[in-house]
Amino acid sequence: MERRDDGAAAPELDRRTMLSLAALAIGVAAAPVDATPYGAGIAGLDAITLRRLIRSRKVSCVEVMTAHLDRIEALNPKVNAVVALQDRAGLLHQAQAADARLATGEAVGTLHGLPHAVKDLTPVKGLPFTQGSPIFRDTIAPADGLQSERLRNAGVIFVGKTNTPEFGLGSHTYNMVYGATRNAYDSSKSAGGSSGGAAVALALGMVPLADGSDYGGSLRNPAGWNNVYGFRTSIGRVPAHGKDDWLPSMGVAGPMARNVPDLALLLAVQAGYDARAPLSMESPGDMFAGKLGASVKGKRVAWAGDCKGALPYEPGVLATCRAALQTFEALGCHVEEAIPDYPIDKAWDAFVKLRGWQQGGSIAGFAADPRTRAMLKPEAIWEIEQGAKLSAYDISAQSAVRTEWSQAVRAFFERYDYWIMPTAQVFPFAVEEHWPMSIAGRAMRTYHEWMQGVCLVTMSGCPALAAPAGFGPAGLPMGIQIVAPVHRELDCLQLAFAYEQASVARLRRTPGLLGKV
């Protein structure tokens, strides 16, 4: 817990027109608020700035809440990113209580007073917990999950949930409970997934921070497609509780944010040991709360390209990402094209089988009941059927392949400090499509094969930070994955921070919807 900075109450100001002056007064902004790519006023500010303004009482929690609820009211109907939105009066009452705690000098959490919406794969006590499935359409969570508990203790005010595909299956956010989430930069396109609602809410300034989870790119693809940052962490970095604590899923939780310092701020809250998650790391989360500035000159960066022809890419994706590589070269990094020495197809086949066992096994009971089976999306049935084909010996054999692949990646990192790949193999596609059936003339055999480039990183166990790469020929966003060795999250953050500082002007592009608020 932290204690606020003491200080006199701020004078009453017109926050929509004068908040930038308050920010400048405490040295947290170098440009007027209107110059940010996230819109004017309080909702356009980053989390670290909001945190400072709240603590110095230059802006109240009520004003912060009001600004974000106004943004949600104006834009969410156009994109459907925030779901299960809570009552405005109740949220403002919670914000008033947060202000009262500051007024008395009470100790408050790291994220005190910040509005937050949790991805709807995580329970928040008292809020709907549908997991994007009609099976749980009317479910209210009886208790917080581990991550929601940490966020609550850090002082956030839960405004609702962020939309996700059913059970997080697929990198396109739509479900039969809430419908589809639309891209922040083109509402006719997909937001990505499964943390699609989180990414869009961030990009449009509806929330200052967002949490998410990632198995097959769920933090990385939507971040890349909405020009924000997402961070797939090493297994155990962020504690997670599931049905099985001892055979962990390849899925992990992590932060999303609009800049790298904010990303580190949320990770500092999320990370750290929890006895209820026995495989979680003992290292404290506050190791990420320090300075991110570090020299990256001389760092050896490997660029995956198309993995020597193994992966198809939509025209323009690789070119957009290669343009981003020029920033690393300008920073003094040595960049060359290279991939680990291991058969890509063998690693991919093992991923498909292990995912069927892990993801299908967790929901197999619903397929056994005709009533709930009829409510499952085809991709869920497919995963269940894939897992059902496997014996225990098959699982052991595929896990050994995963180990071989991860060891090949470990050896690769003896020659390189970082590995960079695109966050998706295609640009955002039409929101009405379920998934790309082909890429560059190559048919996709599964609903997730078009995400092969991120799934291979998942199989390695390495942390991967998604950062904006730029915009393709049609003006749609794309991202890059900054991958480092297992447990080297700080390395990812430091390179991403240097990259961000060197490319702010190139990456800054305001979503068109923000011009209407």
Sequence and secondary structure as in RCSB ss.txt:
>XXXX:A:sequence
MERRDDGAAAPELDRRTMLSLAALAIGVAAAPVDATPYGAGIAGLDAITLRRLIRSRKVSCVEVMTAHLDRIEAL
NPKVNAVVALQDRAGLLHQAQAADARLATGEAVGTLHGLPHAVKDLTPVKGLPFTQGSPIFRDTIAPADGLQSER
LRNAGVIFVGKTNTPEFGLGSHTYNMVYGATRNAYDSSKSAGGSSGGAAVALALGMVPLADGSDYGGSLRNPAGW
NNVYGFRTSIGRVPAHGKDDWLPSMGVAGPMARNVPDLALLLAVQAGYDARAPLSMESPGDMFAGKLGASVKGKR
VAWAGDCKGALPYEPGVLATCRAALQTFEALGCHVEEAIPDYPIDKAWDAFVKLRGWQQGGSIAGFAADPRTRAM
LKPEAIWEIEQGAKLSAYDISAQSAVRTEWSQAVRAFFERYDYWIMPTAQVFPFAVEEHWPMSIAGRAMRTYHEW
MQGVCLVTMSGCPALAAPAGFGPAGLPMGIQIVAPVHRELDCLQLAFAYEQASVARLRRTPGLLGKV
>XXXX:A:secstr
 EE           HHHHHHHHHHHTT  SS GGGSTT SSGGGS HHHHHHHHHTTSS HHHHHHHHHHHHHHH
HHHH  EES   HHHHHHHHHHHHHHHHTT EE TTTT EEEEETTS  TTSB  TT GGGTT B SS  HHHHH
HHHHT EEEEEE   GGG SSS EETTTEE B SS TTBB  SSSHHHHHHHHTTS S EEEEESSSTTHHHHHH
TT EEEE  TTTS    S SSS  S EEEEEESSHHHHHHHHHHH S BTTBTTS  S GGGGSS      TT E
EEE TTTTTTS   TTHHHHHHHHHHHHHHTT EEEE   SS HHHHHHHHHHHHHHHHHHHHHHHHHSHHHHTT
S HHHHHHHHHHHT  HHHHHHHHHHHHHHHHHHHHHTTT SEEEEES SS   BTT SS SEETTEE SSTTGG
GHHHHHHHHHT  EEEEEEEE TTS EEEEEEE STT HHHHHHHHHHHHHHHHHHH    GGGGG 
